[in-house]
Amino acid sequence: MAQLVEVINSGSSSIKYQLIDLADPKAPVVWASGLAEAIGEPGSRLTHRTRIGRGPEAEFAETVYDGDLPDHAAGFAAITVAFDLTGPISDVGEVVAFGHRVVHGGSYFAAPAVVDDAVLEAIADCIPLAPLHNPAHLAGIVAAMAANPGVPNVVVFDTAFHQTMPPAAYTYAIDTEVARENRIRKYGFHGTSHAYVSRVAVDHLGLDPATARVITLHLGNGASTCAVAGGRSIDTSMGMTPLAGLVMGTRSGDIDPAIPGHLQRTADMTADDVDALLNKRSGLKGLCGANDLREIQARAADGDTDAQLALDVYARRVRSYLASHMVELGGADAIVFTAGVGENDARMRAQICQDLAWLGIALDREANTTGAGVRVISQYRAPVTVMVVPTDEELEIARQTLSVLG
């Protein structure tokens, strides 16, 4: 019997979705996916992809619906019509739940939650912590509830996995009253990805879930690390916001905290100017004018010194957090690379792991440059197993959605 969960990731002007069947937990099936984009803007449209057939080689048929999508309610209505017109819900069963990605749950949520009035109020209360994301998530949840009043909705938070961090890991050394009144603390993000890939690694290696020490490196345009002990996050590189930690595509990561004030005083920049600089014109893009690692690697190979410096700064920051997490964990059983860069850039993986044999980290050159899917890329019998695990946040959301519904 089908166990269909529709996973929703609602952005400020878009709704991404996947229809996932978890009837066989070991072999989930994605029956449909799509994107409603440019919501509230000219040129809005919906692209809906439907699986044709049940076998592993099944293909997807794509249909594009052009039309005015003035708000998220209209976007969700269009998605419902797309399913009615091209399926496959009528063929494989009915949706048992909607699982929603929500970026910020503050200190309220350490686990997924079934949506009710209190949950909606808590998400709204976290809007000051995620002003670009939580309003859009709320709009998507409300639209889903209105369109399907009999189907339960579950929210899965990017921050929830990190709620197990100890106080010493999430507390900033500023005035405690100021911190308390303004909810200033480390929250961490990418929790759904870190939870998924760390569990896959433990299962793949046959480690004891209660004692396994795993360091996960989620390296994409946004990037973060996580130290996982016994399935629980004990530290992560992102902070109160996703700006902290690693060098990212356009985000600076960690900088001297006096720099924003310095720029406001000496460069006549406003707080908004500094915020835009650090979030949109920094990171790899700020260092060399590009934020695509493939382009940067090619430029560095051709002798571009700015591109090479960007790679070196990027790798150095990851290595710093990797070493920090090994100290916190007392070593590591596994290190996991994931997300766009982590899964696909063998040269960056090699640069990050270079000369770390003294920490028990030694890559196998051939394994690092070949293969696909979940795989070990460290040398045989190396003390620390290094892996690549493709992340699947939608599948993790679907699983967590069913788990909270029992």
PyMOL commands that set and color helices and strands:
alter all, ss='L'
color gray80, all
select helices_A, chain A and resi 72-86+89-92+117-125+127-129+134-147+160-164+167-170+176-182+191-205+259-266+271-280+283-288+293-301+305-329+339-344+346-353+357-359+365-369+393-404
alter helices_A, ss='H'
color red, helices_A
select strands_A, chain A and resi 4-10+15-21+29-37+45-52+59-66+95-102+113-114+153-157+213-219+223-229+232-236+334-338+375-376+385-388
alter strands_A, ss='S'
color yellow, strands_A
deselect
rebuild
show_as cartoon
